[in-house]
Amino acid sequence: MTVPSKTYYVSSLHGSADFDGLTPQTPFLHQAQVSALSLQPGDKVLLERGSVFAGEVLHLKNCGDIAGAPIEIGAYGTGDALPCIAANGTGVWYQDYGTPLDFDGHVYRGEVSSAVLLYDVENIVLRDLEITNDAPFTDLESYCAADKMDRTGVAGVARDRGTLHSITLTGLFVHDVKGNVYNKHMNNGGIYMTALTPADEAKTGVARYDGVTVENCMVQQVSRWGIAVGYSYRHRDFAAKELAEDAFLKYGHENITLRGNYVVAAGGDAITPMYALRPLVEHNTADSCAVEMNDRYYKYPGKRQGKVAAAIWPWKCKDALLRYNDVADTKLNQDGMAYDADSGDGTVYEYNYSAYNEGGAMMFCLGEAVHSTYRHNVSYRDLGGVLSPSGNPDGLVEGNTFYMEPGVPLRRKRNHGKMKLVNNTVVPADSKED
């Protein structure tokens, strides 16, 4: 027998802990009342516009079913102010990949504070919310401490339900998430989704995603990543240069779309799909990212690697397509580029724009990035050296237009690698604005 779906209402303005939450006139007061529910397919949770849930979190676990209607989390009421979930360091859970990561220095377990947590949740739409996870500033040493707790605006976790389907985040405003500067692969930053080792993989299957869409979200002032989808405990299955499609169908992610997002002032990287087959990254904007990848903040890296961050790039993906994106003013670090084909097979950048990025426009990163193409893009006054082949075997640079800042080389200095340049246009930019 089909259980009728329900709509629950939540309001910090008009709610009560004694209300049933089933009408706009009897809304819940706290997010904990929602987290305690057993949400069923087709259920909706609506937060009243203008509400601020300070020191509260929304944590959903083991709900949603691809065979039913989607669960929806959104807003109701009038006015322009989105309902705001402001965790302020609450909502602490323990993340453990269950295995060391691909680089020994990467932290793979520890406590995380998340304003919104989707843990083994599928067939869900999260829309029209303001989400923050701020921390009071005391001093710079505390802010950039190596053992500072990781914080996330929205955290997604796949673990004990095998393949998770159809997760959509749209119209979110995620900002002021003051987590750990260093821990790049914990659920740490604005929106971060991971796959962890299942308790019994033989029973539940490989933890992975099939169908994640993050679109039309704004992410601002977050201490590590802007938007990242898919770092996986199965990383050892993607160690080869040329990556077989079968590996992704078994162990990686499918149908990942990151579209129309705006990431500004991310501490590190802006937007990255990971371990994904044919991810689509389009119509995004990254502005002034990698702002914490410098000696002022990143002071105690230890074994975590150096100061490395770029804006929009894929990691260990096959046939990634990145198009119609716009990146400006990425801050200089060991990388600092707008775009980066990194350790993947068949990455294509086309019809993108970049300007004033301190590390340049495009990097083909090392020997495990193969069959990469950068075509029909425009680079305007990118700095530091516009192209970085960085030990790459076969990057193709075709049909692009480079507006060159005086004194900036087309090829970044001290970069040894191969790239083929075909039918590009180089235009010297004068001292005046064009």
NUPAKE-804222 format. One record per residue (C-alpha): x negated, z negated, y. Coordinates in nm, 4 decimals. Last residue first. Example, Ala and Ser with C-alpha at 12.3 -4.5 7.8 and 13.67 -1.06 7.14 Angstrom:
2
> px | pz | py
> -1.3670 | -0.7140 | -0.1060
> -1.2300 | -0.7800 | -0.4500
END
This chain:
434
> px | pz | py
> -4.0289 | 2.4630 | 4.6819
> -4.1655 | 2.1452 | 4.8399
> -4.4769 | 2.2157 | 5.0389
> -4.8323 | 2.1563 | 4.9177
> -4.8345 | 2.4799 | 4.7210
> -4.7266 | 2.5210 | 4.3619
> -4.9323 | 2.7679 | 4.1609
> -4.6957 | 2.9567 | 3.9278
> -4.7912 | 2.9978 | 3.5621
> -4.5599 | 3.2155 | 3.3541
> -4.5742 | 3.2028 | 2.9756
> -4.5679 | 3.5093 | 2.7550
> -4.7313 | 3.3541 | 2.4463
> -4.9634 | 3.0504 | 2.4291
> -5.0674 | 2.9413 | 2.0793
> -5.1679 | 2.5809 | 2.0326
> -5.4516 | 2.4270 | 1.8404
> -5.6095 | 2.0877 | 1.8776
> -5.8665 | 1.8963 | 2.0721
> -5.7348 | 1.7153 | 2.3765
> -6.0147 | 1.5780 | 2.5952
> -5.8568 | 1.7134 | 2.9125
> -5.4888 | 1.8030 | 2.9269
> -5.4323 | 2.1770 | 2.9093
> -5.2621 | 2.3396 | 3.2068
> -5.5001 | 2.1602 | 3.4378
> -5.3834 | 1.9642 | 3.7449
> -5.5879 | 2.0307 | 4.0600
> -5.2996 | 2.1753 | 4.2573
> -4.9646 | 2.0964 | 4.0916
> -4.8627 | 2.3837 | 3.8664
> -4.5139 | 2.5244 | 3.8395
> -4.5154 | 2.6149 | 3.4702
> -4.2571 | 2.8579 | 3.3370
> -4.2119 | 2.8855 | 2.9620
> -4.1809 | 3.1930 | 2.7415
> -4.3731 | 3.0589 | 2.4438
> -4.5869 | 2.7568 | 2.3590
> -4.6367 | 2.7397 | 1.9807
> -4.8109 | 2.4349 | 1.8285
> -5.0147 | 2.5050 | 1.5128
> -5.2697 | 2.2489 | 1.3947
> -5.2316 | 1.9526 | 1.6346
> -5.5264 | 1.7319 | 1.7212
> -5.3820 | 1.6392 | 2.0605
> -5.2258 | 1.9732 | 2.1682
> -5.1564 | 1.8231 | 2.5132
> -4.9877 | 2.0490 | 2.7707
> -4.9331 | 1.9765 | 3.1428
> -5.2568 | 1.7954 | 3.2205
> -5.2350 | 1.4676 | 3.4109
> -4.9349 | 1.5665 | 3.6172
> -4.6127 | 1.7625 | 3.5925
> -4.5534 | 1.9659 | 3.9056
> -4.2448 | 2.1421 | 3.7726
> -4.2304 | 2.2281 | 3.4030
> -3.9578 | 2.4697 | 3.3002
> -3.8717 | 2.5399 | 2.9370
> -3.8111 | 2.8694 | 2.7569
> -4.0070 | 2.7661 | 2.4470
> -4.1927 | 2.4677 | 2.2983
> -4.2224 | 2.5170 | 1.9217
> -4.3538 | 2.2928 | 1.6450
> -4.4362 | 2.4237 | 1.2958
> -4.6262 | 2.1055 | 1.2077
> -4.6569 | 1.7563 | 1.3550
> -4.8522 | 1.5713 | 1.0863
> -5.1900 | 1.6721 | 1.2312
> -5.1720 | 1.5056 | 1.5691
> -4.9113 | 1.5046 | 1.8426
> -4.8012 | 1.8294 | 2.0035
> -4.7559 | 1.6992 | 2.3579
> -4.5414 | 1.8413 | 2.6362
> -4.4808 | 1.7979 | 3.0090
> -4.7685 | 1.5958 | 3.1491
> -4.8832 | 1.2340 | 3.1310
> -4.7711 | 1.1398 | 3.4841
> -4.4388 | 1.3164 | 3.4570
> -4.3718 | 1.4739 | 3.7970
> -4.1065 | 1.7140 | 3.6704
> -3.9611 | 1.8257 | 3.3377
> -3.6847 | 2.0683 | 3.2464
> -3.5624 | 2.1703 | 2.9027
> -3.4426 | 2.5113 | 2.7884
> -3.5990 | 2.4817 | 2.4427
> -3.7883 | 2.2203 | 2.2432
> -3.8024 | 2.2928 | 1.8693
> -3.9429 | 2.0591 | 1.6021
> -4.0082 | 2.2351 | 1.2698
> -4.1634 | 1.9526 | 1.0705
> -4.2254 | 1.6098 | 1.2149
> -4.5128 | 1.3783 | 1.3015
> -4.4593 | 1.3902 | 1.6783
> -4.3411 | 1.6824 | 1.8894
> -4.3566 | 1.5064 | 2.2281
> -4.1641 | 1.5568 | 2.5508
> -4.1828 | 1.4124 | 2.9039
> -4.5360 | 1.2934 | 2.8560
> -4.6787 | 0.9459 | 2.9266
> -4.9173 | 0.9394 | 2.6292
> -5.2069 | 0.6936 | 2.6541
> -5.0155 | 0.5538 | 2.9484
> -4.8870 | 0.7174 | 3.2637
> -4.5301 | 0.6618 | 3.3742
> -4.2563 | 0.9123 | 3.3007
> -4.1526 | 1.0483 | 3.6394
> -3.8897 | 1.3036 | 3.5435
> -3.7182 | 1.4262 | 3.2273
> -3.4243 | 1.6661 | 3.2021
> -3.2794 | 1.7808 | 2.8702
> -3.1201 | 2.1189 | 2.8035
> -3.2514 | 2.1354 | 2.4467
> -3.4064 | 1.9244 | 2.1710
> -3.3560 | 2.0638 | 1.8219
> -3.5107 | 1.8724 | 1.5307
> -3.5899 | 2.0941 | 1.2339
> -3.7111 | 1.8052 | 1.0179
> -3.7630 | 1.4605 | 1.1650
> -4.0513 | 1.2163 | 1.1289
> -4.0200 | 1.0928 | 1.4891
> -3.8337 | 1.2918 | 1.7547
> -3.9043 | 1.2981 | 2.1306
> -3.7608 | 1.2227 | 2.4748
> -3.9663 | 1.0066 | 2.7138
> -4.3177 | 0.9295 | 2.5931
> -4.4779 | 0.5964 | 2.5066
> -4.8168 | 0.4730 | 2.3894
> -4.9992 | 0.1680 | 2.5258
> -5.2122 | 0.0736 | 2.2324
> -5.1468 | -0.0085 | 1.8736
> -4.9642 | -0.3238 | 1.7535
> -5.2775 | -0.4959 | 1.6218
> -5.3165 | -0.7171 | 1.9272
> -5.1001 | -0.5695 | 2.2002
> -5.1526 | -0.8646 | 2.4354
> -5.1374 | -0.7352 | 2.7917
> -4.8556 | -0.4824 | 2.7884
> -4.6999 | -0.6095 | 3.1102
> -4.9471 | -0.5558 | 3.3949
> -5.1807 | -0.3550 | 3.1740
> -4.9350 | -0.0683 | 3.1483
> -4.6571 | 0.0566 | 2.9238
> -4.3906 | -0.1483 | 3.1005
> -4.2507 | 0.1367 | 3.3146
> -4.2496 | 0.3795 | 3.0215
> -3.9476 | 0.5500 | 3.1827
> -3.8930 | 0.6707 | 3.5397
> -3.5945 | 0.8970 | 3.4669
> -3.4743 | 1.0316 | 3.1343
> -3.1789 | 1.2696 | 3.1388
> -2.9906 | 1.3984 | 2.8347
> -2.8205 | 1.7363 | 2.7952
> -2.9247 | 1.7753 | 2.4317
> -3.0768 | 1.5969 | 2.1338
> -2.9531 | 1.7422 | 1.8041
> -3.0922 | 1.6035 | 1.4788
> -3.1728 | 1.8602 | 1.2081
> -3.2511 | 1.6155 | 0.9280
> -3.3349 | 1.2697 | 1.0577
> -3.6163 | 1.0243 | 0.9924
> -3.6043 | 0.9135 | 1.3567
> -3.4102 | 1.0218 | 1.6668
> -3.5782 | 0.9155 | 1.9920
> -3.4634 | 0.8658 | 2.3530
> -3.6389 | 0.6808 | 2.6403
> -3.9731 | 0.5423 | 2.5258
> -4.1176 | 0.2257 | 2.6771
> -3.9949 | -0.0203 | 2.9376
> -3.6933 | 0.1947 | 3.0093
> -3.6492 | 0.2535 | 3.3800
> -3.3658 | 0.5068 | 3.3565
> -3.1919 | 0.6514 | 3.0517
> -2.8991 | 0.8875 | 3.1105
> -2.7114 | 1.0153 | 2.8080
> -2.5393 | 1.3527 | 2.7731
> -2.6016 | 1.3961 | 2.4022
> -2.7747 | 1.2221 | 2.1128
> -2.6402 | 1.3724 | 1.7900
> -2.7475 | 1.2631 | 1.4405
> -2.5777 | 1.4578 | 1.1625
> -2.7993 | 1.3433 | 0.8769
> -3.0320 | 1.0524 | 0.8090
> -3.3106 | 0.9960 | 0.5593
> -3.3550 | 0.8851 | 0.1982
> -3.1735 | 1.1219 | -0.0351
> -3.0574 | 1.4078 | 0.1870
> -3.3657 | 1.3605 | 0.4015
> -3.6035 | 1.3933 | 0.1075
> -3.4144 | 1.6985 | -0.0160
> -3.4926 | 1.8822 | 0.3084
> -3.8615 | 1.8758 | 0.2223
> -4.1053 | 1.7686 | 0.4929
> -4.4231 | 1.9629 | 0.5605
> -4.6803 | 1.7089 | 0.6751
> -4.6145 | 1.4536 | 0.4017
> -4.5549 | 1.0800 | 0.4551
> -4.1756 | 1.0989 | 0.4628
> -4.0872 | 0.9017 | 0.1478
> -4.3066 | 0.6155 | 0.2717
> -4.0642 | 0.5627 | 0.5631
> -3.7903 | 0.4353 | 0.3316
> -3.7482 | 0.1118 | 0.5338
> -3.6068 | 0.3341 | 0.8053
> -3.6132 | 0.3859 | 1.1841
> -3.2895 | 0.5667 | 1.2540
> -3.1632 | 0.5985 | 1.5958
> -3.3436 | 0.5024 | 1.9159
> -3.1963 | 0.4856 | 2.2665
> -3.3741 | 0.3265 | 2.5644
> -3.6632 | 0.1610 | 2.3869
> -3.8600 | -0.1401 | 2.5107
> -3.7706 | -0.3792 | 2.7824
> -3.4459 | -0.2314 | 2.9064
> -3.3898 | -0.1456 | 3.2700
> -3.1060 | 0.1078 | 3.2493
> -2.9153 | 0.2799 | 2.9699
> -2.6222 | 0.5006 | 3.0680
> -2.4118 | 0.6445 | 2.7876
> -2.2499 | 0.9872 | 2.7827
> -2.3102 | 1.0347 | 2.4120
> -2.4496 | 0.8518 | 2.1125
> -2.3236 | 1.0178 | 1.7949
> -2.4198 | 0.9002 | 1.4482
> -2.2977 | 1.0890 | 1.1410
> -2.4654 | 1.0305 | 0.8079
> -2.6755 | 0.7167 | 0.8257
> -2.8972 | 0.5524 | 0.5615
> -2.9281 | 0.2559 | 0.3249
> -3.0127 | 0.3966 | -0.0168
> -2.7598 | 0.3127 | -0.2859
> -2.5394 | 0.0075 | -0.3346
> -2.6189 | -0.0891 | -0.6935
> -2.9744 | 0.0377 | -0.7422
> -3.0485 | -0.0634 | -0.3829
> -2.9755 | -0.4291 | -0.4553
> -3.0460 | -0.6515 | -0.1503
> -3.0810 | -0.3378 | 0.0564
> -3.4027 | -0.2654 | 0.2491
> -3.3205 | -0.2061 | 0.6163
> -3.1981 | 0.1031 | 0.8057
> -3.2177 | 0.0871 | 1.1846
> -3.0146 | 0.1607 | 1.4979
> -3.1284 | 0.0778 | 1.8530
> -2.9347 | 0.0996 | 2.1791
> -3.0841 | -0.0635 | 2.4902
> -3.4064 | -0.2218 | 2.3680
> -3.5296 | -0.4054 | 2.0587
> -3.3867 | -0.3720 | 1.7107
> -3.7432 | -0.4017 | 1.5800
> -3.9469 | -0.0848 | 1.5694
> -4.1185 | -0.0926 | 1.9089
> -4.2085 | -0.4599 | 1.9182
> -4.4408 | -0.4781 | 2.2210
> -4.2457 | -0.5467 | 2.5415
> -4.0141 | -0.7964 | 2.3744
> -3.6629 | -0.8312 | 2.5127
> -3.5119 | -0.8206 | 2.8590
> -3.1973 | -0.6075 | 2.8202
> -3.0997 | -0.5458 | 3.1796
> -2.8624 | -0.2550 | 3.1200
> -2.6259 | -0.0850 | 2.8789
> -2.3391 | 0.1101 | 3.0357
> -2.1411 | 0.2635 | 2.7509
> -1.9366 | 0.5845 | 2.7797
> -1.9679 | 0.6765 | 2.4133
> -2.1052 | 0.5199 | 2.0972
> -1.9811 | 0.6921 | 1.7812
> -2.0569 | 0.5883 | 1.4230
> -1.9277 | 0.8290 | 1.1593
> -2.0687 | 0.7471 | 0.8178
> -2.2853 | 0.4744 | 0.6651
> -2.4687 | 0.5717 | 0.3469
> -2.5353 | 0.2814 | 0.1112
> -2.3268 | -0.0237 | 0.1955
> -2.5916 | -0.2978 | 0.1789
> -2.8352 | -0.2247 | 0.4602
> -2.7509 | -0.0089 | 0.7616
> -2.7943 | -0.1902 | 1.0919
> -2.6881 | -0.0937 | 1.4431
> -2.7899 | -0.2949 | 1.7469
> -2.6296 | -0.2525 | 2.0894
> -2.7788 | -0.4269 | 2.3936
> -3.0805 | -0.5464 | 2.2063
> -3.3237 | -0.8345 | 2.2426
> -3.6489 | -0.9181 | 2.0657
> -3.7764 | -1.2721 | 2.1064
> -4.1029 | -1.3234 | 2.2934
> -4.4013 | -1.3685 | 2.0634
> -4.6358 | -1.1317 | 2.2516
> -4.5520 | -1.2852 | 2.5873
> -4.4811 | -1.0253 | 2.8575
> -4.2077 | -1.2140 | 3.0412
> -4.3654 | -1.5513 | 2.9779
> -4.6953 | -1.4477 | 3.1365
> -4.5114 | -1.2774 | 3.4223
> -4.3349 | -1.5922 | 3.5311
> -3.9876 | -1.7401 | 3.5190
> -3.7523 | -1.4446 | 3.5019
> -3.4128 | -1.5362 | 3.3655
> -3.3162 | -1.3354 | 3.0568
> -3.0673 | -1.0511 | 3.0345
> -2.8692 | -0.9129 | 2.7444
> -2.6280 | -0.6629 | 2.8956
> -2.3366 | -0.4480 | 2.7853
> -2.0773 | -0.2728 | 2.9987
> -1.8083 | -0.1133 | 2.7845
> -1.6230 | 0.2197 | 2.7842
> -1.6511 | 0.3140 | 2.4169
> -1.7393 | 0.2012 | 2.0664
> -1.5901 | 0.4269 | 1.7984
> -1.6157 | 0.3171 | 1.4339
> -1.6171 | 0.4937 | 1.0997
> -1.8932 | 0.2734 | 0.9581
> -2.0165 | -0.0846 | 0.9838
> -2.2978 | -0.2291 | 0.7742
> -2.3989 | -0.4500 | 1.0662
> -2.2735 | -0.3246 | 1.4030
> -2.4138 | -0.5836 | 1.6450
> -2.3181 | -0.5975 | 2.0122
> -2.4924 | -0.8363 | 2.2532
> -2.7915 | -0.8562 | 2.0213
> -3.0542 | -1.1334 | 2.0039
> -3.3177 | -1.0644 | 1.7392
> -3.5185 | -1.3032 | 1.5239
> -3.8039 | -1.1695 | 1.3143
> -3.9150 | -0.9001 | 1.0768
> -4.1012 | -0.5691 | 1.0860
> -4.3681 | -0.6111 | 1.3551
> -4.5801 | -0.2954 | 1.3682
> -4.9510 | -0.3628 | 1.3214
> -4.9661 | -0.2375 | 0.9655
> -4.8449 | 0.1094 | 1.0635
> -4.5883 | 0.2748 | 0.8387
> -4.3803 | -0.0409 | 0.8279
> -4.4161 | -0.3466 | 0.6076
> -4.1251 | -0.3954 | 0.3687
> -3.7994 | -0.5847 | 0.3646
> -3.7015 | -0.4354 | 0.6997
> -3.6170 | -0.7888 | 0.8094
> -3.3938 | -0.8666 | 1.1062
> -3.2647 | -1.2187 | 1.1573
> -2.9681 | -1.2787 | 1.3851
> -2.9339 | -1.4312 | 1.7329
> -2.6083 | -1.3719 | 1.9179
> -2.7202 | -1.5503 | 2.2358
> -3.0005 | -1.4375 | 2.4672
> -2.7885 | -1.3772 | 2.7772
> -2.5194 | -1.1984 | 2.5730
> -2.3364 | -1.0403 | 2.8657
> -2.0408 | -0.8415 | 2.7292
> -1.8827 | -0.6708 | 3.0305
> -1.5403 | -0.5084 | 3.0599
> -1.5831 | -0.1987 | 3.2748
> -1.5006 | -0.2345 | 3.6434
> -1.3100 | 0.0675 | 3.7764
> -0.9663 | -0.0862 | 3.7947
> -0.6727 | -0.1036 | 3.5580
> -0.6188 | -0.2372 | 3.2068
> -0.7671 | -0.1564 | 2.8710
> -1.1157 | -0.1078 | 2.7322
> -1.2782 | -0.0085 | 2.4053
> -1.3565 | -0.0880 | 2.0427
> -1.1957 | 0.1550 | 1.7980
> -1.1921 | 0.1354 | 1.4184
> -1.1659 | 0.4832 | 1.2735
> -0.8809 | 0.5942 | 1.0447
> -0.9357 | 0.5714 | 0.6711
> -1.1568 | 0.7269 | 0.4010
> -1.4676 | 0.6708 | 0.6136
> -1.4049 | 0.2983 | 0.5880
> -1.4732 | 0.0392 | 0.8552
> -1.5963 | -0.3159 | 0.8143
> -1.8953 | -0.4951 | 0.6678
> -2.0018 | -0.6824 | 0.9786
> -1.8993 | -0.6859 | 1.3440
> -2.0830 | -0.8961 | 1.6025
> -1.9469 | -0.9031 | 1.9567
> -2.1450 | -1.1421 | 2.1728
> -2.0837 | -1.4155 | 2.4313
> -2.3026 | -1.5900 | 2.6863
> -2.0935 | -1.4450 | 2.9672
> -1.7873 | -1.2429 | 2.8629
> -1.7036 | -1.0773 | 3.1936
> -1.3558 | -0.9254 | 3.2268
> -1.2935 | -0.6685 | 3.5000
> -1.1343 | -0.4218 | 3.2604
> -0.9642 | -0.6004 | 2.9729
> -1.1261 | -0.5650 | 2.6334
> -0.9490 | -0.3622 | 2.3635
> -1.0038 | -0.4060 | 1.9903
> -0.8359 | -0.1393 | 1.7814
> -0.7541 | -0.1295 | 1.4110
> -0.7345 | 0.2090 | 1.2356
> -0.9332 | 0.1010 | 0.9332
> -0.9229 | -0.2781 | 0.8954
> -1.0944 | -0.5499 | 1.0965
> -1.1462 | -0.8801 | 0.9198
> -1.1407 | -1.0963 | 1.2293
> -1.3966 | -1.3678 | 1.3086
> -1.5952 | -1.1373 | 1.5382
> -1.2792 | -1.0854 | 1.7421
> -1.2209 | -1.4563 | 1.8028
> -1.5919 | -1.4895 | 1.8771
> -1.5441 | -1.2401 | 2.1606
> -1.3518 | -1.5062 | 2.3496
> -1.0227 | -1.5375 | 2.5382
> -0.7886 | -1.3554 | 2.3023
> -0.5003 | -1.1776 | 2.4701
> -0.1355 | -1.2852 | 2.4799
> 0.0257 | -1.0716 | 2.7558
> -0.1722 | -0.7602 | 2.6641
> -0.0337 | -0.8075 | 2.3114
> -0.1759 | -0.8979 | 1.9693
> -0.4470 | -1.1416 | 2.0759
> -0.2806 | -1.4345 | 1.8942
> -0.3196 | -1.6736 | 2.1880
> -0.4581 | -2.0290 | 2.1482
> -0.8140 | -1.9478 | 2.2573
> -0.6557 | -1.8124 | 2.5735
> -0.6830 | -1.4891 | 2.7689
> -0.5965 | -1.3925 | 3.1240
> -0.9253 | -1.3259 | 3.3000
> -1.1761 | -1.3456 | 3.0121
> -0.9554 | -1.0952 | 2.8332
> -0.9334 | -0.9715 | 2.4748
> -0.6578 | -0.7574 | 2.3223
> -0.6154 | -0.6765 | 1.9542
> -0.4436 | -0.3630 | 1.8271
> -0.3329 | -0.3597 | 1.4657
> -0.3208 | -0.1025 | 1.1869
> -0.0452 | -0.1156 | 0.9283
> -0.1788 | -0.1956 | 0.5786
> -0.1327 | 0.0965 | 0.3407
> 0.0000 | 0.0000 | 0.0000
END
